[in-house]
Structure formats: structure tokens, C-alpha cells
Amino acid sequence: MNVDFSTGFSRRFRKLPQDIQIIAKVKLKIFIVDHWEPSLKTHKLHGKREEQWAFSINYEYRVVFRQQDEEILLVDIGLHDDVY
């Protein structure tokens, strides 16, 4: 499965605190290998983002992504309340 990053995702990633970036890189590597790894807490979103999914970086930070066929696009990253 191919994983790509949107421009918005990349821009928001660079604005994250350095310690969160380090954790996020580890979680992204896990995600690329296994999207359903239990530690990621991958889940379907609802409401205005019902076509998207999310996984946890830690208790506060999330990554939002969209899956289409064999393509995954990471669309957002940030605090839970900011990305939902």
C-alpha cells in the first residue's frame, strides 16, 4: 500500500513540537507496516470527516488519513480537538 503526505499534513508536521515529531515518526513507521497495530488505535471518523480515519500519536495528538483503493493520503496531524 502506498502512503503519501498532503501539503497541509507536511506543513502542520513541521509546526509540531520537536518531541512530538520524534514520536510521530515512530508511529508513522508502525502505520506503514501495519495500519491496524493496536497501539495506533486506528478508527473511522464521523460527521464532516466521515470519509476519513485517524490514528493516535499519543493521548493528545492524532493523524487523520484518507484511504482510496491501495493509496493512503495523510491529510492532517495535530491535537485531537484541532483535527476533529
C-alpha positions as CSV (number, residue, x, y, z in Angstrom):
1,M,0.0,0.0,0.0
2,N,1.3,3.4,-1.0
3,V,1.3,6.2,1.7
4,D,1.6,9.8,0.7
5,F,1.6,13.1,2.6
6,S,-0.6,16.1,1.7
7,T,0.9,19.6,1.7
8,G,-1.2,20.5,4.7
9,F,0.0,17.5,6.6
10,S,3.6,18.3,5.9
11,R,3.2,21.9,6.9
12,R,1.4,21.1,10.2
13,F,4.0,18.4,10.9
14,R,6.8,20.9,10.8
15,K,5.0,23.1,13.3
16,L,4.7,20.4,15.9
17,P,6.9,20.4,19.0
18,Q,10.2,18.5,18.4
19,D,9.4,15.8,20.9
20,I,6.0,15.1,19.2
21,Q,7.7,15.0,15.8
22,I,10.0,12.2,17.0
23,I,7.1,10.2,18.4
24,A,5.1,10.8,15.2
25,K,7.9,9.5,13.0
26,V,8.0,6.3,15.1
27,K,4.2,5.9,14.8
28,L,4.2,6.6,11.1
29,K,6.7,3.8,10.6
30,I,4.5,1.5,12.5
31,F,1.5,2.7,10.5
32,I,3.2,2.0,7.2
33,V,3.9,-1.6,8.2
34,D,0.5,-2.3,9.9
35,H,-2.4,0.2,9.8
36,W,-4.2,-1.9,12.4
37,E,-1.5,-2.2,15.0
38,P,-3.4,-1.9,18.3
39,S,-1.1,0.8,19.8
40,L,-2.2,3.1,17.0
41,K,-5.9,3.0,17.9
42,T,-6.9,3.4,14.3
43,H,-10.6,4.3,14.0
44,K,-13.1,5.6,11.5
45,L,-14.2,9.3,11.9
46,H,-17.8,10.6,11.8
47,G,-19.6,13.8,10.9
48,K,-17.8,16.1,8.5
49,R,-14.8,13.7,8.3
50,E,-16.9,10.5,7.8
51,E,-14.8,9.6,4.8
52,Q,-11.6,9.7,6.8
53,W,-9.8,7.7,9.5
54,A,-7.4,8.6,12.3
55,F,-4.7,7.0,14.5
56,S,-3.1,8.2,17.7
57,I,0.4,9.6,18.1
58,N,-0.1,9.8,21.8
59,Y,-3.0,10.7,24.1
60,E,-3.3,14.3,22.7
61,Y,-2.1,14.1,19.1
62,R,-3.7,12.4,16.1
63,V,-3.1,11.7,12.4
64,V,-6.0,11.9,10.0
65,F,-5.9,10.0,6.7
66,R,-8.0,9.0,3.8
67,Q,-7.8,5.6,2.0
68,Q,-8.7,5.0,-1.6
69,D,-8.0,1.6,-3.1
70,E,-4.3,0.9,-2.5
71,E,-3.5,4.6,-1.7
72,I,-3.4,6.3,1.7
73,L,-3.2,10.1,2.0
74,L,-2.2,11.5,5.3
75,V,-4.3,14.7,5.4
76,D,-3.8,16.2,8.9
77,I,-1.9,16.0,12.1
78,G,-2.3,17.8,15.4
79,L,-4.1,18.0,18.7
80,H,-7.2,15.9,19.0
81,D,-9.6,18.8,19.1
82,D,-7.8,20.6,16.2
83,V,-8.0,17.8,13.7
84,Y,-11.5,16.6,14.5
